[in-house]
Amino acid sequence: MAIAVTLKTTPRTQRGSAAAIKLRKQGLVPAIVYGHKLANAQIAVNAEELDRAIRVQHVRVLELDINGKLETVLIRELQWDYLGKQMIHVDFERKDRAELVRVTVPVELRNAPKQTGGGVLDQPLHTLHVECPLGNIPEGIRIDITNLTLGNPIHVKELVLPEGIKVLESPDAVVVQLKLPGIEPVAAVVAEPGAGPEVIKPEKKKGDEDAEDTKK
């Protein structure tokens, strides 16, 4: 699991693209905090600290220090510039670590098959939609493929999952398999409609136009 990270915040008193650009030049990322039926908080966070938390520490959930009060938040949306180098805006949603969330996690294959039978590795599912407590989001679902053999794919229902983790894809969906060259791979069975992760389609909020202004 990702380690606990706390970021200090700076309140934002000015709005608009000019103010947002000024913040970025100071090494800050404009952000908004919302949810739990509380008022939206317009803040800024240190860009270097946030980048390290995401890229190095693989954080999705963190604590924000807002005016001396710690709030648990989920990173709902992170916007980058057109080069994908600079963070231009981030949305944080207030959460409780015990509540269930739906997120996408990567599938991590470990080792190599001892016997391939002439087959080549095929992985229909590189990510999985899971439901789990906010404080228990896995960095990835690890699969040992040492004993994978031709004609015996690994299905979702055969995965060994961490406690409290539920995969939303069909139990019969093939995650990884060996297939003979020239044979069409098995199509992945996706999650049911409406079962997608919360972090994929964040709701649009009113009153925070900094990110939109940068696109114009």
Secondary structure, DSSP 4 states (H G I P E B T S, - for coil): -PPP-EEEEEE----SHHHHHHHHHTTEEEEEEEETTEEEEEEEEEHHHHHHHHHTS--SEEEEEETTEEEEEEEEEEEE-TTS-SEEEEEEEE--TTSEEEEEEEEEEES--S--TT-EEE-S-SEEEEEEEGGG--S-EEEE-TT-BTTBPEEGGG----TT-EE-S-TT-EEEEEE-TTSPPPPPPPPPTT---TTTSPPP-SS--HHHHHH-
